Amino acid sequence: MRSLKRIIAIALLCATLAICACGCAAKSKPLLKYEDSEISVNLFQLYLSRMKGTLCSADYFGTTAKKDSFWDTIVDAHEKTTYNTLYRDMVLDTAKSYLAAIALFEERGLELPDSYIEEIDEELESLVDTVADGSKTTLNTILSEYGANYDVLREAYIIEAKIAYLREDLFGINGSKVAPTLIEEYYQDNYARFKQVFLYTYEYVYETDENGDNIYYKEDGKISYDTSKELMKDKNGNTVTDKNGDRIYVYTDDKGKQRIAYDRVKGEREILVDDDGNSVTVDLEGDELKLIIDKANGILEKVKANDTIGFDMLVEEYNEEEGSEKFRDGYYVTETTQYASPEVIEELFKLKTGEYKMIKSKYGLHIIMRYELEDAVYTRDDYKDLFIANSTGTYIFMNDLLSKLLSDYVASYKENITVDEALLDGLDMKSVGVNFNY
């Protein structure tokens, strides 16, 4: 069988699977009900703790979200909604979606293979061994911070597998059953295309010698010397060699100082890196920065007088972005695309086709223009790197599309779910632990 871990991993990639829902939990009051299926208070607390873990991560609010004062912060003055209410209601809506999905699972007569249950049990037993020293009681103590125990967590895992199984039944493995028209519709609704003229406002710091001159290297990593200059000699008149055993060539500058002669035509400079392996850069300042800004403003004036064809010519002439030749027809992004300069994505989606804007990021100045989408560009070989996921071999947006399609499927079921409002009033984000792992 296909690995259950892979099935669950696929499910967890979906936005709506970020907080998992579940059905019947033993010895706990039901919070949500749909016919014979239900979500218990304990399961809902587990979902709340997972959401809290997500929000306490570095990608969101960090350690700030561990404080009660954060959850009491009002985010909507008109509705007087706090973070506590906002995210609890998000969890509630997701829980409804999954309870509805379980109803659809049952209605379609699906059954989770026994092998899937066996693998879940093996996973849980491994959890007992690795985090609880072999004691289920110890694991229950750990899980109690999240309102759960071994049985609650097991039930959650089973339902996660059922949701993934339902998705494959409806849409095929990796969306193989989804009609091309639905794929194109999702692409048109969610993607934007842009081109840019990018100008750096920083420069790399290169390796230098003791005189502060940039060192130039050959392809084999050895130093590239200008052999038309004179050989370096020591005080005894002997030829001096470097650490590689190569003879060093030098010249005398206009101040009478001897300097190493590098071949700046055939050689290449080496960018300095820090202890973490990141390239070292320095921001441009003063007159150097002013020249870049003036250049950008001059390009902007030219943009005003041109259409997209004219902008293409400006990109060709002025763009300094490395690697832009790979996507000569522009970049295709969604509002959630992990782009190096997120401010570019934010401003792009405020523009209409043909509109442009200059944006400053920590890397430089971006003069962007939004272009009309080309049909089915995700099928083109030259755009595979933007649209095809290496892990699945299918479109990177497929999981989001499947989540949307599943949400559409279960919408009518959600309308018939009942909520115990009295129990819900006693549940909030502040009262649960920060769950990063379960």
N, C-alpha and C positions, 0 to 999 in steps of 0.2 A: 504494500500500500504506500501511497504518498505519505511522507513524514507528517505526523500531526503537528510537530513543532513548526514545519513550514506552513501548514494550513493556518495555524494560529498567528504566525508572523504576518502572513498576508492579510489576515483580518485586522490585525492591530495597525496596519498601515493606513487603514481607512480613517477618515476624520471622525466618523461616528463610532468607531471602535476604540477611540482613545480612552473612553470610560466604558467598561463592559457591563452589560446587563445580564440578568439571570432570572431563572424561574425558581420554582419551589425551594425554599430553604427550611430545613427542619427546625422545629421548636422556636419559631420566631414569628411575630405577628406580621401579617401581610400588609404592605403599604400600597401596592398597586395590584389590581386584579383584572384579568380578562378571562371570562368563562372559568375554565379549570386551572388556568395558569396564573402565577402570581410572583411578585417580587417582594421579598421580606424587608423588614426594617434593617436587619443585619447586612443584607446584601447591599442595600442602598447606602449604608454607612461605608461599606467597602468601596463603593463607587465614588463617594465623596472624598475618601482618603486618597484615592488614585488621582482625582482631579487636583486635590491639594498638593500632592507630590509633583504633578506637572507644573502647577503655578509657582511652586517654590524652587523650580529649577532655574538655572542661569539663563535659559532661553526666554523666561517670562519675568516674574517679579523677584526671584531669588529669595533670600532669607527674610525679606520684608513681609512676605506672605505668611510667615510663621507667627506674626504678631496679631493679637486680637484687634488692635487698633486699625490694622489694614482692612480687616473684614468689615469693620463698622464704617469705613469710608464711603460717603455717598458718591456714586458715579453718575447718577441721573437726578439732578435737582428737582425737575418737574415731577417725576414719579417717586422721588425720595428712595430710590433703589440703592442698596449698598452692595459692595462686592460679595458679601455673604449671600444675599438674596439672588443676585445675578448668576453666580456660579452654581448655587444649589439648584436653581431653576433649569440651568443648562443640563446638569446631571439628571434632573427629573425628566426632561424632554428626551434625553438619550435613553434613559431607562424605559420610558414608554415605547420608544422605537424598537428596542430589543424584545420587549414583551410582545409587541405586535409581530415581530419577526418570528418569534417562537410559535405564535398562533398560526402563522403562515406555514411554518415548518410542519406542524402537526396536520394542518389542512391538506398539504400536499402528500401526506402519508410517508414522510421521510423517516428514516431511522439511522441513527449514528452507529456505524459498525462497531462490534465489540472490540476490535483491535484498537480503535481510537480511545475507548474507555480504558483499556489496559495500558496504553501509552500514557494517558493522563495520570493513572495511578502510579506508574513507574516514576513519572516526573515528580509527583508529590512525595513519594517515598525518598527520592533523591534529595528533595528539599528538606525533609525531616533530618536526613543524615548530615547534610552540609551546613545548615544554619541552626539546627536545634540539637546537635550531638546525638541524633538517633531517638530523641524523645518527642512523641507527638504532643505530650502535655506542654513541653517547652515551646513548641511551635504555636500551640493554641494561645499561650501567654503572649507571644510576640504579636500574633494576629489580633488579639483582643483590643489592641490600641486602635485598630481599624474597624472595630465592631464585628469582626469575623472570627472564624475558627477553621480547623482543617476541613470540615464538611462544607462550610460556606464557600471556601476557596475552591474546593473540588467541584461544587455545583457551578461556580462561575466559569471554571475552565471548560466544563462540559458544554455550557451554553455558548461559549466563545467558539468551540468547535462546531456546534450546530449552526451557528450563524454563518461561519465560513462554508460549511457543507451546503447550506441553503443557497448561498451566493453561487456556488459552482453548479448547483442544480438549475438555477434560474438562468445564469449567464455564461456557463461554461468555464473551463480552466483559463484563468487570465482573461476572462471576457470573450472567449472564442465564439460565443453565441450572439454577441451584441451586433446589431445591424450597423453597417457602415454609415447609414444616415444618422444614427444616434451619436456615433463617434464624431462625425463632422459637426453636428449641432452643438455638442459639448465644446468642441474646439472653438467654434465661432463665438460661442457665448462667453468663453473664459480667457481667451488668449488675446494679447496685443502684440503688434509687431512694431519695432522701431529701428532706426539707424541713428548713428551719432558721430559727431566730430568731437573727439576727446583730446584734450591738451593736458599734459602732466604739469602739476604744480609742485613736484618734488623731483629729486634726482637720486640715483643710486650712489652709494658710497663704494668705491672700488678699493681693492688691495693696493697698498702703496709700499714703496721701499723707504729706507732711512732718510732719503732726501724729500719724501712726500710726493714722489712721482708715481703715477699709475704703473703697475707692473703688467706687461703684456705676455700672454702665454701662447704656446703652440697647441695644436690639437692633442698632442700626446701628454700635455700637462707641463712640459718643460718651458723654461723662459725663452721668449722669442727675442733674440738680439739683432740689432742692426749691424751686420757684419761688414758694412762699408766703413764703419768707424774704426778707431784704433783699439788694440787689445789692452786690457788692464794689466799693469805690471806692479809687483810689490817693490819694496825699497831696494831689493837685490837684483831687480830687473827680470824676475821670473814671472811668467804668465800666471794670472790668477783665475781659478775656476770656481764655479758655484757648487752647491750641494749635490747637484746631479753630475758633476764632473765636466760640465760644459764651460768653455772659455767665455769670459765676460768681456763685453765691448763697452767702451766709454767715449764720452766727448767732454769738452770743456765749455761751460756756458760763458755768457758775456761778462760774468762777474769773476771769472777765473776758477770757478768751482767745478770739480770733476763729477760728472753724473753718468749714470748707466744709460747706454744707448739701446732703446727698445725698437723693435720693428713694429711700428704702429699700423702698418698696412696689412701685413700677413698675420700679425698677432691679434689676440682678443684680450680685453680686460676681464678680470674676475671680480664679480660682485662680492663684497664683504657680507658675511652672514653672522648673526649673533649666536649665542649659546643654544637657542632653540631651533636653529636652522633657518631663521627668517632673514630675508634680505634686509640689509641696513640702508635706510634712506634718510635724506635730509630735506626739509621743506624749503622751497625757494622763498627768498625774502627781498625786500627793497626793490631795486631797479629790475632785477631778474624777474620777480613776480609781476611787477607792473608791465613788463614787456609781454608776458603771457596773457594778462588780463586785456591789454590793448589789442592783442592779436585776436582774442576771443570776441571782443566787441566788434572788431572789424569783420569777422566772419558772420556774426549775427546780423550785421547790416546787409551783408550779401544774401543771407537767408531770407530776409524780408522781401527781397525782390525776385525770389525764385519759387518754383513749384518743387515737387518731389524729384523731378528729373534734375533740376538745378542743384538740389541738395545732395543728390548722388555724386555730382561732380565735386562738390565741396568736401564730402567725405573722402573721396578719392585723393584729393589734393592735400587736405590738412589733418586728417585723422591720425593720431599718434598711438592709438590703441594696439597693443601687441596681439596678434592672433586674429584680428578682425577679418582678415582675408578668408578665413575658413567659412564664415557665414556672410557671404557677400550680399545676400538678399535681406540681411537684417537679422535681428534677434527676435525670438518668439518667447514671450513670458506670460505668466499669470501673476495675479496680485500676491501670491504666496511663493513665487520663485525666489530661491536663495541666491540673490545677485550680490556681487561684492559691494555695490553702492546702493543700498536699499532705498535711498531718497530718490534715485532715478526711477525705480519701479513705482513708488508712491506718486510721483508727479506725472508719470506716463499715463496712468489710468485716469487722470483728470483731463487729459487732452483728447480732442477729437481728431479723426483722420486728417492729416495735412497740417495740423497745428504743431508748434515747436516751442521750446523753452530752453534756457540755459540754467544749469543746475551745478552747484558747487558741492563736491564731496571731498573726503580726506585725500583722495587720489589726484583730483584735478578738476577741470571744468568740462562739463558735458553739455554739448549743444545737441539736443535730441529732437527728432521729428517722428510723430506717429504715422505709420503707413497702413494702408488697407491690407487686411489679411489675404494671403494667397490660399486658395482652396487646397485642402488635404496636404499641406506642406509636410506633415508628420510622416507621410509615406515616402518621402524623397530620401535617397541614399545619402546625399550630402548634408542632411539634417538629422541623421540618426543619433548623433551625440547629444542633441537637444531633446529628442523625443523618445528614444528607446532606453529602457532600464536594463542594465547589464544583468541584474539578478533574475529577471523574469523573461526578458526578450520581447516584451510587449511595451505599449506606450506608457510613459511615466505617469500620465494622467488617468490611466485605466482604473486604479483603485478609487479615485475620487468620483469618476463616472459611475462605477458600480455602486458606490455608496449612495449617490443621488438616485440611481435607478431603484435600488432597494428601498430607499426612503419613500419614493413614489408608490412602490408596491404596497407598503404597510400603512400608508397615510389613513386609509379608511378604517383600519383596525385600531389605530391609536385613538380615534374618536370615541370608541366604545370602552376604553380603559377607565376604570374608576380609581380614585385616589382617596385614601383615608386622610383627610385634611387635618384631623386632630393629631394623628401620628406625625404627619409632615411638619407641623408647627414645632415639634420638639427636636427636629433634626437640622443641623447647620454645619457650615464649614469649620467653624471655630472649635467644635467639640471633638473632631476626629484628628487622628495623628497624620503626620506627613508620610505618605506611602510611596516610596520609590520602587519597591521591589515585588509587590504581590498583586 
